[in-house]
Amino acid sequence: MTTKLAAFIRRYPSIIRILYLVFRRLQPRFTVGVVGIVFDEHRRVLLVEHVFHPQHPWGLPGGWIDRNEDPSIGVARELSEELQLNVKPIQIILVEKAFNNHIDLAYLCAASNNVGQISNELLGFEWCSLDQLPNLKEFHVKAIERAVEYITRS
């Protein structure tokens, strides 16, 4: 039976494409957010004050990835747009399902320049020592902790 099915699919490969499209329509859709964890030479973490996050205004810089965008490119784009900061994503540090069909990714990033003009999505930025972090979302706290662990092991 398997051999016959394989022969049929090889003869009519467009069947797989149609089945894939039907399968994709039946699957849940997810949005994906990315944040970048950037440390300076004093091991302080870069935090930003967000305009649109009233309950936890301070947090890691980032945003949502665009359709068909690789998440590592998305985090670099977001930090460039928000802070004019050029970063190289080094490692995914944390992945969590946040709410409904939303997934958050945290990347440890290395910056190649200083923060420039901030976008109108932000009120400001600060380099914070790890013992003086403001009230952050739980995901951001865990991401920073895991990034510190990763750096310590490396």
C-alpha positions, 0 to 999 in steps of 0.5 A: 500500500505504501509503495502504491501511495508513493508512486501515486504521489510521485506521478501527481506531486501537485496533490501534496501541494494541495493537501499541504494548503488544506492542512495549513488552513486547518492549523492554528495561526500564531503571532510571534514576538521577539526581544533582544537581550543586549549587555554592555561591557559592564554587564548591564542589560539594555532596557527600554521604556515602552509607550504601549505597555502601561502595566510593565513600561520597562522591558527588553527591546523588541516587537513582532516579526513580519509575515515570512520573516526569520525571527533572528532577522526580525529581532535585528530589525526591531532593535534597529528600528527602535534604537538604531542599534545594529545587533547580531543575534547570537543564541535563542535564550528562551521560547514561551507560549505567551497568550492565546496563539502568541509565542515569544522568543528571546535572543541574546544579541551582540551590539556593534554600535551605540544606541542612536535616536529612539523611535516614537514607540519608546520613551527612553532607554537605560543600561541597568545593572542586574541587581537594580532591574525595574518591574519587568514582565516575567518572560523578560526576567527569565530571559535575562536570567537565562542569558546571564547563565549562557554567558557564564557557561560560555 
